[in-house]
Amino acid sequence: MRAAAKLAKPEWALKIERLRNRLGLSQTALARKLNVSAMAISRWERGVNEPSANCYIHLGKLAGRSECWFFWERAGLAKADVKRALE
């Protein structure tokens, strides 16, 4: 039953947890970088609450080029809109 519950986590929750692990950060350390509580990070990773758009933008910055757009699109940013804004 526990394995089934783990599979039921939303993709964004899994991506946040993987990013944090890849960066070698504890939940508390990531929380400090994002100016949120460690409990917020825990809730995100469990899929209980979803981060705000602002937090998704910061997560994208931490993720780097390889994964940034997943987080930025969750924040509502589209590549085409960003490209237009930068031109």
Buried (B, 14 or more C-beta within 10 A) or exposed (E): EEEEEEEEBEEBBBBBBEBBEEEEBEBEBBBBBBEBEBEBBBBBBBBEEBBEBEBBBBBBEBBEEEBBBBBBEBBEBEEEEEEEEEE
